[in-house]
Amino acid sequence: MRILTLALVAVAGGLIGGGAVHVLGARDGVASGEAVRTYLLAHPEVLPEAMAKLQAQESGKSVAANRAAITTPFGSAYAGNPRGDVTLVEYYDYNCGYCRASLPAIRQLVANDPKLRVVFRELPILAPTSRDAARMSLLAAAQGKFAAFHDALYGGGRVTPDSIAAAAAKAGVDTRQLAALTPKLDAEIAGNLEMAGRLGFTGTPSWVVGDQVLSGALPPEELAKAIAAARKAA
């Protein structure tokens, strides 16, 4: 708790501006911390911004430390240029309406940016059928049929055991392999859930691009801006 408080004070100090620079330059670190605390109590409106900035900093560190695990696709679970210079990662749930609503944005980004790779990571958190769909999706990805299954399931209406089976059949997935590969598929899902906790996700869809973590069904323009920033920073 003490470490988090000090970190928040430091971030808040940066948000407060020039006056805080003088305060934090005092010789007595305790006194300077109390001065910032006094300022925050008088101006609590800066706290949400400070917390958001602190979360962004911590998430960025986690992304940098786990980049390969985040950006390396499972099988064929990607779209766009497989050798793209920027990777946009979507953590999604097939039962998530906002994830479904993000499909046109992803298609637009891939169509407009020939150097972009989009990686899809399963994050089944909304319903029991979410995990069933995620397992089948990963099985499809292991067989090089992710895109066909992905499109078929999203195009098949509500996610049910029947719609999952129908999407698998339409994509040509060999479902006989499911039982044998389930431990591997579940390990991938568990890893995604653990990473979601590390990165501070609050729901789906969640996105990673460069060192940024973004949340929600974002317009393509906002995602394109984050992609451009990642490309510039590379």
C-alpha positions as CSV (number, residue, x, y, z in Angstrom):
1,M,0.0,0.0,0.0
2,R,2.9,2.3,0.9
3,I,4.5,1.7,-2.5
4,L,1.3,2.3,-4.4
5,T,0.7,5.6,-2.4
6,L,4.2,6.8,-3.2
7,A,3.8,5.9,-6.9
8,L,0.4,7.7,-7.0
9,V,2.0,10.8,-5.4
10,A,4.8,10.8,-8.0
11,V,2.3,10.5,-10.9
12,A,0.0,13.0,-9.4
13,G,2.9,15.4,-9.0
14,G,3.6,15.1,-12.7
15,L,0.0,16.0,-13.4
16,I,-0.2,18.9,-11.1
17,G,2.3,20.9,-13.1
18,G,5.1,23.4,-12.4
19,G,4.1,24.0,-8.8
20,A,4.5,20.4,-7.9
21,V,8.0,20.3,-9.4
22,H,9.1,22.8,-6.8
23,V,7.3,20.9,-4.0
24,L,8.9,17.6,-5.0
25,G,12.3,19.3,-5.1
26,A,12.2,20.0,-1.4
27,R,15.1,18.4,0.6
28,D,12.7,16.6,3.0
29,G,11.0,13.8,1.0
30,V,8.4,13.3,3.7
31,A,7.5,17.0,3.8
32,S,7.2,17.1,0.0
33,G,5.0,14.0,0.1
34,E,2.7,15.6,2.7
35,A,2.6,18.8,0.5
36,V,1.4,16.8,-2.5
37,R,-1.1,14.9,-0.3
38,T,-2.5,18.2,0.9
39,Y,-2.8,19.4,-2.7
40,L,-4.6,16.2,-3.7
41,L,-7.0,16.5,-0.8
42,A,-7.8,20.0,-1.9
43,H,-8.0,19.0,-5.6
44,P,-9.4,15.5,-5.7
45,E,-10.4,15.9,-9.4
46,V,-6.8,15.1,-10.4
47,L,-6.9,11.6,-8.7
48,P,-8.8,9.8,-11.5
49,E,-6.3,11.1,-14.1
50,A,-3.4,10.2,-11.8
51,M,-4.8,6.7,-11.3
52,A,-5.3,6.2,-15.1
53,K,-1.8,7.4,-15.8
54,L,-0.4,5.1,-13.2
55,Q,-2.4,2.1,-14.6
56,A,-1.1,3.0,-18.1
57,Q,2.5,3.0,-16.9
58,E,2.2,-0.3,-15.1
59,S,0.3,-1.9,-18.1
60,G,3.0,-0.6,-20.4
61,K,5.7,-2.3,-18.3
62,S,3.8,-5.6,-18.3
63,V,3.4,-5.4,-22.1
64,A,7.1,-4.8,-22.6
65,A,8.0,-7.7,-20.3
66,N,5.6,-10.1,-22.0
67,R,5.5,-8.9,-25.6
68,A,6.2,-12.2,-27.3
69,A,3.5,-14.0,-25.3
70,I,1.0,-11.3,-26.2
71,T,1.8,-10.8,-29.9
72,T,2.6,-14.3,-31.0
73,P,-0.6,-15.8,-32.4
74,F,-1.9,-19.3,-31.5
75,G,-1.8,-21.1,-34.9
76,S,-3.6,-19.1,-37.5
77,A,-5.4,-16.8,-35.1
78,Y,-4.4,-13.6,-36.9
79,A,-5.4,-11.4,-39.8
80,G,-3.5,-9.0,-42.1
81,N,0.2,-9.1,-42.8
82,P,1.8,-12.0,-41.0
83,R,5.1,-10.1,-41.1
84,G,3.6,-6.7,-40.3
85,D,5.7,-4.0,-38.6
86,V,2.9,-3.4,-36.0
87,T,0.7,-5.9,-34.2
88,L,-2.7,-5.0,-32.9
89,V,-3.9,-7.7,-30.4
90,E,-7.6,-8.1,-29.6
91,Y,-8.6,-10.1,-26.5
92,Y,-12.2,-11.0,-27.1
93,D,-15.2,-13.2,-26.1
94,Y,-17.5,-14.7,-28.8
95,N,-20.5,-13.8,-26.5
96,C,-19.4,-10.1,-26.4
97,G,-21.6,-7.8,-28.4
98,Y,-18.9,-5.1,-28.4
99,C,-16.5,-7.6,-29.8
100,R,-18.9,-8.4,-32.6
101,A,-19.4,-4.7,-33.2
102,S,-15.6,-4.3,-33.6
103,L,-15.4,-6.6,-36.6
104,P,-16.0,-3.9,-39.2
105,A,-13.3,-1.7,-37.6
106,I,-10.8,-4.6,-37.7
107,R,-11.6,-5.3,-41.3
108,Q,-11.2,-1.6,-42.2
109,L,-7.8,-1.4,-40.4
110,V,-6.5,-4.5,-42.2
111,A,-7.8,-3.2,-45.6
112,N,-6.2,0.2,-45.1
113,D,-2.9,-0.8,-43.6
114,P,-0.9,-3.4,-45.5
115,K,1.8,-3.5,-42.8
116,L,-0.6,-4.3,-40.0
117,R,-1.0,-7.7,-38.3
118,V,-4.0,-8.3,-36.0
119,V,-3.7,-11.1,-33.5
120,F,-6.8,-12.6,-31.8
121,R,-6.6,-13.9,-28.3
122,E,-9.4,-15.8,-26.6
123,L,-10.7,-14.4,-23.4
124,P,-13.9,-16.4,-22.5
125,I,-15.3,-14.7,-19.5
126,L,-19.0,-14.1,-20.2
127,A,-20.7,-17.5,-20.3
128,P,-20.0,-21.3,-20.3
129,T,-20.5,-21.3,-24.1
130,S,-17.7,-18.7,-24.3
131,R,-15.2,-21.3,-23.2
132,D,-16.7,-23.9,-25.6
133,A,-16.4,-21.5,-28.4
134,A,-12.9,-20.5,-27.5
135,R,-11.7,-24.1,-27.4
136,M,-13.2,-24.7,-30.9
137,S,-11.7,-21.5,-32.2
138,L,-8.3,-22.5,-30.9
139,L,-8.7,-26.0,-32.5
140,A,-9.5,-24.3,-35.8
141,A,-6.5,-22.1,-35.4
142,A,-4.3,-25.1,-34.7
143,Q,-5.6,-26.5,-38.0
144,G,-5.1,-23.3,-40.0
145,K,-8.8,-22.6,-40.2
146,F,-9.2,-19.8,-37.7
147,A,-10.6,-17.1,-40.1
148,A,-13.2,-19.5,-41.5
149,F,-14.4,-20.5,-38.1
150,H,-14.3,-17.0,-36.7
151,D,-16.4,-15.6,-39.5
152,A,-18.8,-18.6,-39.5
153,L,-19.5,-18.4,-35.7
154,Y,-20.0,-14.6,-35.7
155,G,-22.3,-15.0,-38.7
156,G,-24.3,-17.8,-37.0
157,G,-26.2,-15.7,-34.6
158,R,-26.3,-16.5,-30.8
159,V,-23.5,-18.7,-29.5
160,T,-24.9,-22.1,-28.6
161,P,-23.5,-25.7,-28.8
162,D,-25.3,-26.1,-32.1
163,S,-24.0,-22.8,-33.6
164,I,-20.4,-23.7,-32.5
165,A,-20.7,-27.2,-34.1
166,A,-22.2,-25.6,-37.3
167,A,-19.4,-23.1,-37.5
168,A,-16.8,-25.8,-37.1
169,A,-18.4,-27.9,-39.8
170,K,-18.6,-25.0,-42.2
171,A,-15.0,-24.1,-41.6
172,G,-13.9,-27.8,-42.1
173,V,-12.5,-28.2,-38.6
174,D,-11.6,-31.8,-37.6
175,T,-13.4,-31.9,-34.3
176,R,-12.2,-35.4,-33.6
177,Q,-9.0,-33.8,-32.3
178,L,-10.8,-31.7,-29.7
179,A,-10.6,-34.2,-26.8
180,A,-6.9,-34.9,-27.3
181,L,-6.0,-31.3,-27.6
182,T,-8.2,-29.9,-24.9
183,P,-5.4,-29.6,-22.3
184,K,-3.3,-27.6,-24.7
185,L,-6.3,-25.4,-25.6
186,D,-7.2,-24.8,-22.0
187,A,-3.5,-23.9,-21.2
188,E,-3.7,-21.2,-23.9
189,I,-7.0,-19.9,-22.4
190,A,-5.5,-19.9,-18.9
191,G,-2.5,-18.0,-20.1
192,N,-4.7,-15.4,-21.7
193,L,-6.8,-15.0,-18.5
194,E,-3.6,-14.6,-16.5
195,M,-2.2,-12.0,-18.9
196,A,-5.5,-10.1,-18.8
197,G,-5.1,-9.8,-15.0
198,R,-1.5,-8.5,-15.4
199,L,-2.6,-5.9,-18.0
200,G,-5.5,-4.7,-15.9
201,F,-8.3,-5.6,-18.4
202,T,-11.8,-4.8,-17.1
203,G,-13.7,-6.6,-19.9
204,T,-13.8,-7.3,-23.6
205,P,-12.8,-6.3,-26.1
206,S,-9.4,-5.2,-24.8
207,W,-6.6,-4.2,-27.1
208,V,-2.8,-4.1,-27.0
209,V,-0.7,-2.2,-29.5
210,G,2.8,-1.1,-28.9
211,D,3.0,-0.5,-25.1
212,Q,-0.6,0.8,-25.0
213,V,-3.6,-1.1,-23.5
214,L,-7.0,0.1,-24.7
215,S,-10.5,-1.0,-23.8
216,G,-13.9,-1.1,-25.4
217,A,-15.4,-1.1,-28.9
218,L,-13.2,1.7,-30.3
219,P,-13.7,3.4,-33.7
220,P,-11.2,2.5,-36.4
221,E,-9.8,6.1,-36.2
222,E,-8.8,5.7,-32.6
223,L,-7.2,2.3,-33.2
224,A,-5.4,3.7,-36.2
225,K,-4.0,6.5,-34.1
226,A,-2.7,4.0,-31.6
227,I,-1.2,1.9,-34.4
228,A,0.5,5.0,-35.8
229,A,1.9,5.9,-32.4
230,A,3.3,2.3,-32.0
231,R,4.8,2.4,-35.4
232,K,6.5,5.8,-34.7
233,A,7.9,4.5,-31.4
234,A,9.3,1.3,-32.9
